[in-house]
Amino acid sequence: MKKKILIGLIILAVGLWSNLGFAELSQFKPRSEPDGFRGIKWGTDISTLSDMEYYETDPSYGGTKVYTRKNEDLHLGAAKLERILYYFWRGKFCSVWVSTEGSTNWYGLQEAVFEKFGKGYQDNEFIEKYFWRGDITGMSLGYNEVSKEGELWMSSKEIYEQIKAYKKQKAKEGAEKGF
């Protein structure tokens, strides 16, 4: 589970703002681009949120702390959600991961996301994977037919840029001192 979350976060960060050539096709529906999730804006400091419970620390990017929310409503549209994980890098809210199990819950999540944000970009019509890239938020929505697991990733573009600078600095330090 932890490995899957880490891999998903890395894929999201790499894919959403790299030059993949589909920026025009992956826009949010007009005036629908989110600036966070369920009332928590990107960049909110964890110390200001009293209803969060520590879940784990993801070692990515020098340590990203993961939280769940007390009394979280695990429904979104017609979907029953398995979990919602909130990621905080350097104490700031940077991304969220929403997961479902089973095709009924996946389609409920998919319908709610498409209704709110538009369809997004799908690079292969036979694979249930969609992308949105905006000025504030990057997002992906996907379903694995084998495991019957669905997931929604949402991430802050501003904090992604900070993480990218952090990774570049660490690479530079490693190149200077590590050889």
N, C-alpha and C positions, 0 to 999 in steps of 0.2 A: 504494500500500500504506500509506504513512505517513498519507495523508489519510483513508483508510478507518479506520485505527486511531484517529486523533484524533476523527473523527466518532462512532465507536462509543463511545469513552470519554465524550464529551459526552452522548450519548443515554442511556447507562447512568446517569450521574450525575444527569441531570435527571429521568429517568423513575422511578428506583427509590424515591426517597423523597419525591417530590412527592405531593400529594393526588390520586391518580388514582381513588380510590373503589373499589379492589379489594383492600384490605389483607387482608380476611378470606379472600379467595379465593386469595391468593398466598403463603400460609404454607408453610414447610418442613414436611416430614414430622416428626412428633414426635422430638425429640432428634437431629435430623440437621443442624441449622443449622451451617455451617462457621464457623470463626474463623481463616480463612486458606486456604492451599492447599499440599498436599504437604509438610506439616511446617513451613511458614513461617507464623507467626501474623501477622495484621494488626498493623501498627505496628512490626514488627521493623526494626531499623536495618540498612541495607545494609552498613555497616562490619563487622557481625558475621557476614556470610555470605561464605565464601571461595570458594564454587563458582559465583558469578555472573559473567557476562561482559556488559560494556556493549554495548548494541545501538544506542540512539539517545536523543536528548532530544526529547520531545514538548513543544512550547511551551505547552501548556495550563497554566493556573493558575500562571504564573510559572516553569514548567519542571518537567516530570515526567520523570525518567530511567527508561528502559526497559532491562531486562536479559533475557538468556536464562540458562539454567542449564547448566553443563557436564555432559556425560554424561546429559542428560535422557532419561527413558524416554518416547518419543513414542507411547505407547499408553495408552488409557483404555478399559477394557472391551474390546469387539471393534473399537474404532475405532483406526485409525492416524492420528495427529495430524500436521498440517503443522508447527505451531510452538506454543510456549507462551511468552508474553511477560509478564514481571513488571514492574509499575509501582511506582515509589517517588517519593512527593511529599515534598519536604524530607527526603529520606533514609529515609523510613518506607514500608514495604510497604503499598500502598493498594489495588491491584487486580491481577487477572490476566486475560489474554485467551488462550483456547485456540481454535485453528482447525483445521478439517478440509476436505478436498476430496473431492467425490464423494458420491453418495447412500449407498453402503454404509458409509462411514466416519461420515457424519452419523447414520445410524440406530444405529450402534454407540454413538456418543457419547450420543445421545438416550436410548437404553435404559439406559445406565449412570447417567446423571443422574437419570432418573425412578426408577430402582431405589433410588438413594441418598437423594434429596431429595423424592420425590413428583412429581406432574405439574406443579405450578405453575399459573399463571393464563395462559390463552390467550384473548385478547379477540376473535379472529376464527378460527373453526374451519378456514378455508381457508388460513390463513397459519401456517407453522411458526415461531411466536414465543411463547415462554413466559417468565413472570416470577415471581420469588420475592422477597419482602421480609420480612426478619426484624429482630430487635433488634440483630444484630451485622453481618449480611451482606445485601447485595442481589445479585441474580443474574438474568441473562437468558440464554436459549438460543434460537438462531434458525438458520434455514436459508434460503438464497436459491435458489429453484428455477432461476433463470436462470444464475447463475454457478456453481451447484453447490457453494457454500461454506457451511460451518456454523461457528458460533462460540458459545463459552460465555464470558460475562463474569461475573466475581465481584468484588465491591467492598466495602470496609470502610465501614460506616455512620458510625463515629466520625470517620474521616478525611474522609469526604464532608462532615460537618458543619463540620470545620475549613476545608475548601476553600470551602464556602459562605460562611463568615465572611470568608475571604480575598477572595473575589470581591466581597462587599458592601463591604469596606473599600476595595478598589481603585476600585469605582464611586463611592464617597463622595469619595475623593481626586480622581478625575477630574472629578466635578461641582464640587468646590470650586476646583480649579486650572486645569481644562482649558477653561473658557469665557471 
